[in-house]
C-alpha cells in the first residue's frame, strides 16, 4: 500500500472507539496531538462486554485525568473464591496492596466506562470524533497514511494522517487489509455468558465453580449487576444454550439468580492469539486487533489499555519527528512479550477453573490445600503475585548492571501516597508532570542535586522531583520534593535504590537509574525519551494546549519472544 501522501489533516487517525481507542484518543488529546477517532457504530456500546479493570489500567485513567470519575462507576477491590463441587472454598484471592495506587480488581459496566471516556474527549480541541464512520481501506507512503472512510449515509471521504492506529477489535478491518495473520489457538470449549439486570446474590467477590461436570464463573459488578459464565458441553448448540429454560436451570445450580431478569445471553468461543506483527509502516495494531486473550484472568481489555498507554506518548513524540522510527519500534518490542504473558496466565487459570476430570479437580484442590499451610505461598496467591508484573526486558531501557530480580529498570514504578512539604497528601503521579522525570530517591534530595545539574536535566526535557523515604521530611527547594507515606520504597528491590535516581518515561516505567553522585549519566538518555524542544513544559489533561515537538531519535534493544 503506497501512495503520495497529501498534507496531513490529522496527526493520528484511530480506527475503533472501544476502550483501547478511546483511551488512546484521550492520551493524545492531553498531549495536544491532532487526533481523529472513527467508529463504524453510531454510538459507544450499549451492552456489557469486558467487566473488570485492573490497577495498571486505572493508572492509565489517572494519566488522562479520569481516575476519580471511573472509580465512581466501578465496584472497587473485589477478590475471588475458588469452590469445589461440594461448595468448599479451597483457594482465596483477596488483594489489598495498592502497589500502583489503585485496587487490583474493579468491576464495571463497559457502556458506562465508554461513555466516560467519550465524554472525556470533549476537553480536547485537538480531538475530532466521528461515529457512524466505517474504515474501508488505507494507503500509505513513507510520510503518511490516507484512509478511505464510509459514513452512515453511504458517502465516502478520505482522511490524511501521519499515523493510523487500528483499535477495531478481533475482526479488525485494518489488520485484514494489511494481510496480517493471527497466530495461536481457538479453544474447543464454548462458553455461555449470562448478564443480569439485577442479582439476588449479595456476595461481592467472584465465585469460581471448579466443577468438572460444568465449570462456571460468577462475577460481581456495580449497582447490583452480575455475570455468569458457563462452559458448554459437546452437543449443546447455541439454540439449546440460549434457551431460557436451559439458562435458568444452570443459574439455579450455582446461586439464587434463577428468576433474575436477563440483560444479555450469548455464546462465545474464546481465543488465545497474537497478530504476527503489530506494525506495518505507519499503521499500528492495538487491543484486540493485536491480541486475543481468554477471559479467565480478566486481562483482555486491560491488555489493550496497556497498549494505548505505551503507544500514546511515543506517537506524541513522533508526530513532528523525521527520525523517530526506533522510538515507534519499541512499542511491539515492549508490549508483545507482556501481552503473551497475560495470555499464558489466562490459559493457566483456565486449567484450574476447568478440570477435565474429578481426579484432576481433586489434585488441584489438594495442591492448594497444601500451599495454604505455608503462609508465604498462601499470601502469594491471595495478593495476585502470580500475575506477570508490568515489566519490559527490551526496548527504551538502559540496564543498570543489577540482577534481573533486583533491578528496577524496565519495571512500572510503584505509586505510593506521598506527602508534600506543606503536608498535603496525594498519589505520586499527581506531582509528576507529563514528561520524562528524574526522580531522586534520597534522604536529602535538595542536597544532592545542585542548581546546575537541575538546569541541565530540565534543559534536556526532563523534570526533577525528589522523593524522601518515610522517615525523612521533605525540604522545599527549587524542585518539588515529597515523602513516601506508603513506605513502598522502604522494602524489597526499591530499598536498594536509596541514594539513586530513577529516569521515568512518560508512562512511568523506569528507563534507567544512576547513583545521586552520577546524575549526569541520565542526561545522556533523556533526549531519546523526548523529542520536544528543550525547556518545553507539560500540562495536565484538563489544560492541554500548545505543546510543540521537535525531532530526536531513540535506540531500541532487540526483542526476544517466543509465542504460540
VEXMI-142677 format. One record per residue (C-alpha): residue number from 1; residue in one letter; z, x, y. Coordinates in steps of 0.001 Angstrom, whole numbers. Each point is the difference from the previous one (the first is absolute). Layout:
// residues N
  kolmar  sedren        z        x        y
     NUM       a        Z        X        Y
...
This chain:
// residues 564
  kolmar  sedren        z        x        y
       1       x        0        0        0
       2       x    -1172     1841     3080
       3       x    -1154    -1115     3402
       4       x      -72     1137     3573
       5       x     3363    -1025     1385
       6       x       -1    -1932     3292
       7       x     2791      423     2492
       8       x     3151    -1321    -1723
       9       x     1279    -3348     1235
      10       x     3293      680    -1746
      11       x     1705     3048    -1408
      12       x     1166    -1514    -3300
      13       x    -1408    -3050    -1758
      14       x     2399    -1480    -2574
      15       x    -1466    -2333    -2605
      16       x     2665    -2323    -1396
      17       x     3034    -1514     1743
      18       x     2519       39    -2821
      19       x     3279     1894      387
      20       x    -1659     3438     -260
      21       x    -2667     -737     2590
      22       x     2401    -1735     2382
      23       x     2544     2834     -139
      24       x    -2766     2556      567
      25       x    -1275    -1992     2988
      26       x     3520     -164     1451
      27       x      445     3755     -443
      28       x    -3310      759     1680
      29       x      713    -2494     2755
      30       x     3330     1695      682
      31       x    -1914     3269      337
      32       x    -2494    -1559     2458
      33       x    -2912      442    -2414
      34       x    -2899    -2437      487
      35       x      180    -2045    -3184
      36       x    -1897    -2992    -1375
      37       x     1328    -1840    -3045
      38       x    -2205    -2526    -1783
      39       x      929    -2487    -2711
      40       x    -2321    -2347    -1887
      41       x     2640    -2749     -193
      42       x      691    -2160     3029
      43       x     3693      885       70
      44       x     2633     2069    -1760
      45       x     1021    -1066    -3512
      46       x     1657    -3371     -498
      47       x     1301      634    -3516
      48       x     2575     2505    -1308
      49       x    -1335     3153    -1629
      50       x     2131     3119      414
      51       x     3708     -850      130
      52       x     1882     3297      424
      53       x       59     2550     2832
      54       x     1883     3273     -446
      55       x     1835     2402     2310
      56       x    -2975     2314      477
      57       x    -2155    -2916     1117
      58       x     2755    -1197     2304
      59       x     -109     3419     1629
      60       x    -3701     -628      674
      61       x     1036    -3313     1573
      62       x     2387     1995     2156
      63       x    -2855     2276     1039
      64       x    -1911    -3005     1358
      65       x     3070    -1480     1652
      66       x      257    -3053    -2278
      67       x     2902      922    -2301
      68       x     2485    -2349     1684
      69       x    -2413    -2922     -217
      70       x     -875      718    -3634
      71       x     3660      342     -979
      72       x      585    -3484     1430
      73       x    -2462    -1559    -2479
      74       x      962     1849    -3198
      75       x     2738     -305    -2587
      76       x     1576     3418      365
      77       x     1369     2370    -2595
      78       x     -383    -1719    -3356
      79       x      302     1679    -3405
      80       x     -960     -738    -3613
      81       x     1724    -1020    -3198
      82       x    -1626      767    -3355
      83       x      892    -2633    -2577
      84       x     -175      -30    -3786
      85       x    -1374    -3026    -1928
      86       x     3607    -1252     -263
      87       x      450      257     3781
      88       x     2190     3118      -10
      89       x     -525     2321     2983
      90       x     -629     3465    -1416
      91       x    -1186     1770     3170
      92       x      597     -462     3717
      93       x    -1945     1174     3037
      94       x     2082     -381     3139
      95       x    -1181     2484     2658
      96       x     2296      245     3014
      97       x     -848     3399     1514
      98       x    -2326     -344     3013
      99       x    -1538     3452     -165
     100       x    -2901     -914     2258
     101       x     1942    -2365     2244
     102       x     -728    -3288    -1785
     103       x      839    -1900    -3177
     104       x    -2005     1236    -2961
     105       x    -1180    -3461    -1110
     106       x     -658    -3035     2164
     107       x    -1550    -3326     -963
     108       x    -2510    -1637     2314
     109       x    -2785    -2560      239
     110       x    -3361     1640      616
     111       x    -1269    -2755     2341
     112       x     3006      583     2253
     113       x     -406     3776      -42
     114       x    -3711     -140      781
     115       x      673    -2427     2839
     116       x     2485     2459     1537
     117       x    -2447     2882     -381
     118       x    -2888    -1957     1513
     119       x     2147    -1124     2908
     120       x     1047     3617      512
     121       x    -3608      914      784
     122       x      181    -2054     3198
     123       x     1996     2855     1543
     124       x    -2962     2334      -13
     125       x    -2964     -433     2331
     126       x    -1951     2578    -2034
     127       x       -7    -2185    -3153
     128       x    -2620    -2693     -599
     129       x      603    -2544    -2790
     130       x    -2898    -1892    -1605
     131       x      801    -2512    -2745
     132       x    -2753    -1961    -1733
     133       x    -2104     3173       49
     134       x    -1273     1451    -3271
     135       x    -1102     3572     -695
     136       x    -3564      177    -1356
     137       x    -1037     3660       37
     138       x      439     3269     1841
     139       x    -2002     3101      778
     140       x     1374     3250     1313
     141       x     -966     3270     1595
     142       x     2035     3178      437
     143       x     1414    -1464     3227
     144       x      552    -3689     -669
     145       x     -319    -3193    -2025
     146       x    -1977    -3170      717
     147       x     1201    -3106    -1853
     148       x    -1903    -3266     -297
     149       x     2249    -3053      100
     150       x     -619    -3706     -615
     151       x     1978    -2599     1931
     152       x     1151    -3355    -1345
     153       x    -2947    -1711     1723
     154       x    -2433     2184    -1940
     155       x    -1018     2234     2889
     156       x     -139     3763     -460
     157       x     1191     2755     2288
     158       x      615     3713     -201
     159       x     2906     2195     1045
     160       x     -260     3739      638
     161       x     3177     1968     -703
     162       x     1070     3585     -474
     163       x     1799     -866    -3263
     164       x      206    -2945    -2398
     165       x     3008     -750    -2211
     166       x     -456    -2379    -2930
     167       x     3178    -2051     -464
     168       x    -1902    -2845    -1644
     169       x     1873     -200    -3268
     170       x     -589      417    -3699
     171       x    -3561    -1339      189
     172       x     -844     2124     3017
     173       x    -3513     -640     1300
     174       x       67     3342     1786
     175       x      946     1911    -3157
     176       x    -2644    -1883    -1955
     177       x    -2733      910     2481
     178       x     1069     3637      -96
     179       x     -297      -54    -3791
     180       x     3527     1307     -486
     181       x     1398     -920    -3406
     182       x     3559     -898     -940
     183       x     1408     2036    -2887
     184       x     2958     -999    -2152
     185       x      836    -2929    -2218
     186       x      173    -3768      -34
     187       x     2987    -1440    -1821
     188       x     -617    -2217    -2981
     189       x     3075    -1944     1142
     190       x     -568    -2900     2365
     191       x     2820    -1409     2075
     192       x      700    -3453     1368
     193       x     1308       45     3595
     194       x     2067    -3004     1104
     195       x     1095     -195     3627
     196       x     2534    -2681      881
     197       x      492    -1803     3286
     198       x     3772     -105     -575
     199       x     2130     1390    -2805
     200       x     3193    -1312    -1539
     201       x      779     3531    -1174
     202       x     2524     1467     2457
     203       x       67     3442    -1599
     204       x    -1175     2366     2762
     205       x    -1320     2838    -2174
     206       x    -3032      390    -2238
     207       x      481    -1072    -3611
     208       x    -2060     1847    -2605
     209       x      -65    -1817    -3337
     210       x     -856     2740    -2499
     211       x     -829    -2383    -2801
     212       x    -2740     1087    -2433
     213       x     -721    -3671     -633
     214       x     -976     -544     3651
     215       x      913     2534     2717
     216       x      712    -1534     3397
     217       x      962     1155     3486
     218       x     1777    -2210     2533
     219       x     -169     1293     3581
     220       x     2001    -1287     2997
     221       x    -1361     -519     3490
     222       x     1153    -1114     3432
     223       x      733    -3615      814
     224       x      743    -1059    -3560
     225       x    -3430      763    -1486
     226       x     -449     1631    -3392
     227       x    -2796     1413    -2153
     228       x     -193        9    -3796
     229       x    -2413     2214    -1939
     230       x     -572     -726    -3712
     231       x    -2029     2118    -2399
     232       x    -2615    -2065    -1796
     233       x     -763      227    -3691
     234       x    -3321      321    -1754
     235       x    -1685    -3369     -196
     236       x     1685    -1397     3112
     237       x    -2963     -514     2298
     238       x      237     -705     3723
     239       x     -316    -3749     -393
     240       x     2916      -39    -2456
     241       x     2139     2385     2032
     242       x     -346    -1940     3246
     243       x      675    -3397    -1581
     244       x     3027    -1485     1737
     245       x     1863     -873    -3195
     246       x     -561     3519    -1359
     247       x     1274     1620     3218
     248       x     3066    -2216      194
     249       x      882      769    -3588
     250       x     -122     3743      786
     251       x     2218     -479     3053
     252       x     2557    -1928    -2024
     253       x      470     3017    -2291
     254       x     1018     2432     2760
     255       x     1963    -1960     2577
     256       x      665    -3204     1887
     257       x    -3419     -440     1615
     258       x    -1764    -2193    -2535
     259       x     -498    -2832     2497
     260       x     -701     2115     3092
     261       x    -2991     -633     2246
     262       x    -2847     2449     -549
     263       x    -1572     1880     2876
     264       x    -2463     1969    -2099
     265       x     -767      382    -3709
     266       x    -2523     2640     -952
     267       x     -965     2358    -2855
     268       x     -480     3696      755
     269       x    -1168     2963    -2065
     270       x     1641     3165     1282
     271       x    -1733     3322      579
     272       x      916     3681      222
     273       x    -2924     1650     1759
     274       x     -951     2509     2674
     275       x    -3251      356     1895
     276       x    -1905     3133    -1030
     277       x      147     1144     3611
     278       x     1543    -1434     3142
     279       x    -2463     1283     2547
     280       x    -3739       20      510
     281       x     -855     1757     3245
     282       x     1583    -2031     2789
     283       x      985    -2889    -2259
     284       x     3465     -133    -1618
     285       x     1560    -2228    -2655
     286       x     3593    -1228      295
     287       x     2293    -2449    -1768
     288       x    -1389    -1926    -2968
     289       x    -3475     1293      822
     290       x     1280     3459    -1032
     291       x     2546     -794    -2714
     292       x     1243    -2902    -2120
     293       x     3604       48    -1178
     294       x     1684    -2241    -2598
     295       x     2718    -2129     1618
     296       x     2953     1126    -2108
     297       x     1299     2465     2613
     298       x     -908    -2110     3027
     299       x    -2101     2824     1444
     300       x    -3523    -1390      386
     301       x      164    -1068     3634
     302       x     2487     2744      825
     303       x    -2437     2662    -1174
     304       x    -2572    -1471     2372
     305       x     2406      159     2930
     306       x      656     3661     -815
     307       x    -3763      549      175
     308       x      -86    -1566     3459
     309       x     2939     2052     1283
     310       x    -1576     3208    -1312
     311       x    -3524     -658     1248
     312       x      772    -1643     3339
     313       x     1265     3008     1935
     314       x    -2712     2244    -1446
     315       x    -2715    -2353     1198
     316       x     1703     -164     3388
     317       x     -159     3789      267
     318       x    -3583      145    -1254
     319       x    -1775    -2667     2047
     320       x    -1032     2427     2730
     321       x      -38     3202    -2028
     322       x    -3142     1611    -1340
     323       x     1901     2245    -2430
     324       x     2662    -2168    -1633
     325       x    -1526     -232    -3468
     326       x     2794     1926    -1707
     327       x     2538    -2281     1686
     328       x    -1739    -3052    -1455
     329       x     -483     1622    -3407
     330       x     3779      236     -310
     331       x      215    -3802     -323
     332       x    -1210     -168    -3593
     333       x     1517     3382     -852
     334       x     3433    -1330      914
     335       x     -159    -3671     -916
     336       x    -1924      -19    -3282
     337       x     2618     1795    -2157
     338       x     2833    -2147     1353
     339       x    -1984    -3207     -552
     340       x     -522     1059    -3625
     341       x     3735      743     -304
     342       x      693    -3601     1018
     343       x    -2504    -1329    -2512
     344       x     1676     2090    -2708
     345       x     3424    -1325     1037
     346       x    -1263    -3568     -273
     347       x    -1426      648    -3461
     348       x     3315     1467    -1174
     349       x     1978    -2897     1405
     350       x    -2425    -2354    -1676
     351       x      855     1540    -3367
     352       x     3683     -758      634
     353       x     -791    -3561     1039
     354       x    -2483     -648    -2805
     355       x     1413     1245    -3309
     356       x    -2584     -463    -2712
     357       x     2543     -909    -2685
     358       x     3643     -900     -445
     359       x      664     3497    -1332
     360       x    -1530     1629     3089
     361       x     2014    -2361     2205
     362       x     3178      977    -1866
     363       x     -783     3707      389
     364       x     -542     -439     3746
     365       x     3276    -1886      462
     366       x     1895     2513    -2107
     367       x    -1415     2859     2046
     368       x     1165    -1614     3231
     369       x     3413     -736    -1514
     370       x      405     3675     -881
     371       x    -1156     1136     3454
     372       x     2484    -2434     1540
     373       x     2859     1987    -1523
     374       x     -953     2987     2165
     375       x      686     -820     3692
     376       x    -2654     2324     1505
     377       x    -2672    -1546    -2230
     378       x     1203    -3506      802
     379       x      -80      800     3720
     380       x    -3460     1563     -308
     381       x    -1394    -3286    -1271
     382       x     2066    -2280     2249
     383       x    -1069     1826     3179
     384       x    -3694       40    -1020
     385       x     -176     3785     -100
     386       x    -2577     -386    -2759
     387       x    -2483    -1055     2685
     388       x    -2260     2971      890
     389       x     1134     1239     3411
     390       x    -2448       75     2893
     391       x    -1172     3587     -259
     392       x    -3183     2012      406
     393       x     -626     3280    -1778
     394       x    -3330      700     1703
     395       x    -1406     -923     3390
     396       x     1114      628     3569
     397       x     2966     2084    -1122
     398       x     1254     3559      270
     399       x     2438      920    -2759
     400       x     3235     1767      925
     401       x      478     2024    -3185
     402       x     2744    -2179    -1490
     403       x     -150    -1369    -3532
     404       x    -1776    -3328     -469
     405       x     3285    -1824     -622
     406       x     1660     1535     3061
     407       x    -2689      -65     2665
     408       x     -392    -2752     2584
     409       x    -3608      902      726
     410       x    -2280    -2895     -951
     411       x     2842    -2526     -161
     412       x      569    -3063     2137
     413       x     2998      849     2173
     414       x     3015    -2250     -620
     415       x      911    -2191     2950
     416       x     3735      -72      766
     417       x     1798    -2001     2615
     418       x      464     2418     2885
     419       x     2212       20     3074
     420       x    -1031     1202     3447
     421       x     2166     1970     2409
     422       x      699    -3376     1679
     423       x     1351    -1284    -3356
     424       x    -2870    -2444     -525
     425       x    -1089     -399    -3616
     426       x    -3427     -678    -1465
     427       x    -2299     1107    -2805
     428       x    -1404     3500      402
     429       x    -3630    -1059      480
     430       x      993    -1953     3110
     431       x      602     3282     1829
     432       x    -3098     1778    -1373
     433       x    -3172     -382     2096
     434       x    -3316     -777    -1680
     435       x    -1202     3589     -156
     436       x      919     3072    -2074
     437       x     3697      790      349
     438       x     1927     3224     -441
     439       x     3339    -1356    -1242
     440       x     2642     2713      397
     441       x     2852     -511    -2488
     442       x     2862     2146     1214
     443       x     3608     -256     1133
     444       x    -1143      952     3509
     445       x    -3712     -715      488
     446       x      354      489     3748
     447       x     1042     3620     -569
     448       x    -2712      993    -2471
     449       x    -3045    -1368     1877
     450       x     -515     1722     3336
     451       x    -1989    -1586     2794
     452       x    -2990     2254     -526
     453       x     -310     -949    -3676
     454       x      362    -3703      798
     455       x    -2766      188     2568
     456       x    -2262     1918    -2394
     457       x      435    -2553    -2801
     458       x     -564    -2934     2338
     459       x    -3067     1606     1557
     460       x    -1514      112    -3492
     461       x      502    -3751     -433
     462       x     3410     -303    -1728
     463       x     3304    -1385     1227
     464       x     3325     1739     -610
     465       x     2955    -2075    -1224
     466       x     3378     1296    -1150
     467       x     2064    -1341    -2897
     468       x     3599     1021     -562
     469       x     1904     -447    -3265
     470       x     2582    -2764     -162
     471       x     2877     2259     1074
     472       x    -1576     1136     3305
     473       x     -389    -2038     3180
     474       x    -3392      341     1702
     475       x     -103     1746     3367
     476       x    -2505    -1284     2604
     477       x    -2712     2500      934
     478       x    -3666       76     1010
     479       x     -974    -1674    -3303
     480       x     1689    -2886    -1866
     481       x     2692      853    -2559
     482       x     1553    -2511    -2402
     483       x     2657      104    -2732
     484       x     -519     -920    -3661
     485       x     2413    -2916     -379
     486       x    -1185     -924    -3503
     487       x      711     3529    -1312
     488       x    -3325      168    -1832
     489       x     -433     3589     1155
     490       x     3441     1009    -1313
     491       x    -1042      120    -3637
     492       x    -2685      867    -2489
     493       x    -3075     1963     1015
     494       x      399     -998     3658
     495       x     3356     1793      279
     496       x    -1777     3254     -752
     497       x    -2059     -401     3168
     498       x     2858      233     2486
     499       x    -1109     2571     2547
     500       x    -3666     -918     -506
     501       x    -2643    -2133     1679
     502       x    -2346    -2514    -1636
     503       x    -3541     -434     1283
     504       x     -586    -3737     -401
     505       x    -3394    -1650      -93
     506       x     -584    -3314     1727
     507       x      641    -1790    -3315
     508       x     3385     1834     -240
     509       x     -915     2209    -2938
     510       x     1220     3595      226
     511       x    -2982     2291      575
     512       x     1944     3274      260
     513       x     3447     1467      618
     514       x     1342     3115     1705
     515       x     3365     1590      705
     516       x     1187     -636     3552
     517       x     -461     3690      742
     518       x    -3691     -242     -898
     519       x    -1166    -3198     1723
     520       x    -3105     1776     1181
     521       x    -1313     -254    -3549
     522       x     -306    -3773      411
     523       x    -1997      450     3195
     524       x    -2889     1256    -2114
     525       x     -137    -3219    -2043
     526       x      285    -2621     2749
     527       x    -3658      119     1136
     528       x    -1100     -979    -3512
     529       x     2026    -3235      201
     530       x    -1073    -1227     3416
     531       x    -3356      171     1678
     532       x     1192    -1486     3259
     533       x       90     1958     3237
     534       x     3005     2340      394
     535       x     2741    -1843     1823
     536       x    -1393    -3487     -695
     537       x     2816    -2474     -398
     538       x      632    -2753    -2511
     539       x     1028    -3601      337
     540       x     1751    -2732    -1943
     541       x    -2203    -2682    -1609
     542       x      914    -2556     2665
     543       x    -1256     2332     2757
     544       x    -2994     1681    -1636
     545       x    -2693      858     2523
     546       x    -2206     2810     1156
     547       x      536     2657    -2669
     548       x    -2639     2737      116
     549       x     -952     2081    -3017
     550       x    -1681     3391      -62
     551       x    -1496     2054    -2812
     552       x     1819     2170    -2508
     553       x     -419      667    -3682
     554       x     2515      183    -2818
     555       x      210     1800    -3355
     556       x      577    -2028    -3143
     557       x     1078     1348    -3359
     558       x    -2020     -755    -3119
     559       x     1204    -3046    -1892
     560       x      828       36    -3684
     561       x      114    -3386    -1712
     562       x     -287    -1401    -3461
     563       x     -507    -3726     -201
     564       x    -1339    -2372    -2563
